[in-house]
Amino acid sequence: YQRRVRDEKELKRKTEKKSKKEEKKRVRVKDESGVAEEKREKEENEEKKVEEKEKPKRENRYDQKKAEEEILKWILDLLNESEFLETDQIATLDLFEYLKSGLVLCRIVNKIWPNSVTKVYEGANPFRQTENVGAFLSAVLKLGVSPGHIFSLHDLTEKKNPAKVMACLVIIAKMAASTPGYSGPPINELAALEIPAQIISQKKFLRRMSSIS
């Protein structure tokens, strides 16, 4: 009987010891996670402060409506769609609605650099449209657009940062104009645009791409 009591006490002691050890481990993991989250939030807040500080300076020289019109005109001419649309249709065409399915974006890059995007979805499924946008962004990265100039899905679909989207397209237009064999529309007006797009950090870029892929 005494031996059984000792065994039970020993088992209880080991169980309590194991429980304490597991609890310490859970607390440590939670603390490490909290530190990482706090660090990430601090970085994002610092980026926001810099962006807010620079935003007024950039916006003083920025005419968003003119920028949208010039970019839309360049895209329509590049894809030879201007001739199929009436003037009033073009006037009411919203640049971001036109681009948000990702289909036109893929057509732009394939027009300038053929077969850059091999799989393009033409339907209305939102998830597949997201894949179009992701494929476009991956393609322009490989072509040389810097990570800092890549926009996010929500910058486009929810107009979180329309300037970011337009700045990326202007960079693509400039790259196209310097590509041997380019026969698209001139980019004089685009090149003159001053779009207030904040260049993002490498860490923010990696988070952005992981949310799309």
Secondary structure, DSSP 8 states (H G I E B T S, - for coil): -HHHHHHHHHHHHHHHHHHHHHHHHHHHHHHHHHHHHHHHHHHHHHHHHHHHHHHHHHHTT--HHHHHHHHHHHHHHHTT-GGGS-HHHHHH--HHHHHTTSHHHHHHHHHHSTTSS-----SS-HHHHHHHHHHHHHHHHHHT--GGG---HHHHHS-S-HHHHHHHHHHHHHHHHTSTT--S---HHHHT---------HHHHHHHHHHH-
